């Protein structure tokens, strides 16, 4: 019964939402990012971007891997700046958690920063009502924002410690 419910949500989910968490790992001196995205929405965007409506992102074929096609899309749509400087992000991979996937991204060699600017345009090219929720944990309590098509960027400010 539960799998039937998930199957229905997979194809007919009424909400267009992604949730991303950005956490600073003091030990590794890295920002670790997880992003949960509905798989059907992500696949629709990647199909449009690649102009291939038959593409299966979990089995893309043609010498491509899922990590390549998903990572390429996510890293184009999701960016982070620290103190105004665009950061190089590493797409570490993903796992499927129906009806979504969880993407894992890391920004290594992060020193102290005062501002974190996040731009998340995931799925905006498919749905006008897409919301991208972002939670950031660094030097204190979690800070959150909701990014929309007409406001895809927000800046978090932190006290230096």
C-alpha positions in Angstrom: 0.0 0.0 0.0 2.8 2.4 0.9 4.7 1.7 -2.3 1.5 2.4 -4.2 1.2 5.8 -2.4 4.9 6.6 -3.3 4.2 5.6 -6.9 1.3 8.0 -7.1 3.4 10.8 -5.5 6.3 10.0 -7.9 4.1 10.8 -10.9 1.6 13.2 -9.5 3.1 15.1 -6.7 1.2 18.4 -6.4 4.1 20.4 -4.9 7.2 21.6 -6.7 9.9 21.8 -4.0 13.5 21.0 -3.4 15.2 21.2 0.0 18.9 21.8 0.3 21.1 21.8 3.5 24.5 23.5 3.6 26.5 22.5 6.7 30.0 23.6 7.6 32.2 20.7 8.7 34.8 22.2 11.0 37.0 19.0 11.1 37.1 18.8 7.2 37.1 22.5 6.6 34.4 22.0 4.0 30.8 22.9 3.2 28.8 19.8 2.8 25.6 20.2 0.8 22.7 17.8 0.4 19.9 18.6 -2.0 16.6 16.6 -2.2 14.9 17.0 -5.6 11.8 15.1 -7.0 13.3 12.7 -9.6 10.5 13.2 -12.2 11.0 17.0 -12.1 14.8 16.7 -12.3 14.5 14.3 -15.2 12.1 16.7 -17.0 14.6 19.6 -16.7 17.5 17.5 -17.8 15.5 16.2 -20.8 14.7 19.8 -21.8 18.3 21.0 -21.3 19.7 18.1 -23.4 16.8 18.3 -25.9 16.2 14.6 -25.4 12.7 13.7 -24.2 13.5 10.0 -24.1 16.4 10.4 -21.7 16.3 8.3 -18.5 18.6 10.0 -16.0 19.0 6.7 -14.1 20.2 4.9 -17.2 21.2 7.6 -19.7 23.1 5.4 -22.1 25.2 6.8 -25.0 28.4 6.5 -22.8 26.9 8.8 -20.1 26.5 8.1 -16.5 23.7 9.2 -14.1 26.3 11.1 -12.1 27.4 13.0 -15.2 24.0 14.2 -16.3 22.6 14.9 -12.9 25.8 16.5 -11.6 26.1 18.7 -14.7 22.6 20.0 -14.3 22.7 20.5 -10.5 26.1 22.3 -10.6 24.8 24.7 -13.3 21.7 25.5 -11.3 23.1 25.7 -7.8 26.0 28.0 -6.9 27.6 29.3 -3.7 29.6 32.4 -3.2 31.6 33.0 0.0 32.4 36.6 0.8 31.5 37.4 -2.8 33.8 34.8 -4.4 32.2 32.0 -6.5 33.2 28.6 -5.1 34.2 25.5 -7.0 31.8 22.7 -6.0 32.4 19.0 -6.3 29.4 16.8 -7.1 30.1 13.7 -5.0 27.1 11.6 -6.2 23.5 10.9 -5.4 21.2 8.3 -4.1 17.6 7.5 -4.9 15.0 7.9 -2.2 11.7 7.6 -4.0 10.1 9.8 -5.1 13.2 12.0 -4.9 17.0 11.8 -5.2 19.5 13.2 -2.8 22.5 14.9 -4.3 25.8 15.3 -2.4 28.0 18.2 -3.1 31.1 19.5 -1.3 33.1 22.7 -1.3 36.5 21.9 0.1 39.1 24.1 1.8 36.6 26.6 3.3 38.1 29.1 5.7 36.0 31.5 7.8 33.6 33.6 6.0 31.1 36.4 6.8 28.6 36.0 3.9 27.3 33.0 2.0 25.3 33.7 -1.1 23.3 30.8 -2.5 21.7 30.7 -5.9 19.4 27.8 -6.5 17.5 27.7 -9.8 16.8 23.9 -9.8 13.5 23.1 -11.6 12.6 26.8 -12.3 12.7 26.2 -16.0 10.0 23.6 -15.6 7.5 25.0 -13.0 6.6 28.6 -12.2 5.6 27.6 -8.7 8.8 25.8 -7.8 10.2 26.6 -4.3 13.8 25.8 -3.3 14.2 25.8 0.4 17.8 26.2 1.7 19.0 25.7 5.3 22.5 26.8 6.3 24.3 25.8 9.4 27.5 27.8 10.3 28.5 29.5 13.5 25.2 29.2 15.3 21.6 28.3 14.7 20.3 27.1 11.3 19.3 29.9 8.9 16.8 29.3 6.2 15.4 30.9 3.1 12.9 30.1 0.3 14.1 30.8 -3.2 11.6 31.4 -6.0 11.8 31.9 -9.8 11.7 35.7 -9.3 14.1 35.5 -6.3 16.6 32.7 -6.9 19.4 34.2 -4.8 19.7 35.0 -1.1 22.6 36.1 1.1 23.3 34.8 4.6 25.4 37.0 7.0 27.3 35.5 9.9 29.3 36.9 12.8 33.0 36.2 12.7 34.2 34.0 15.5 
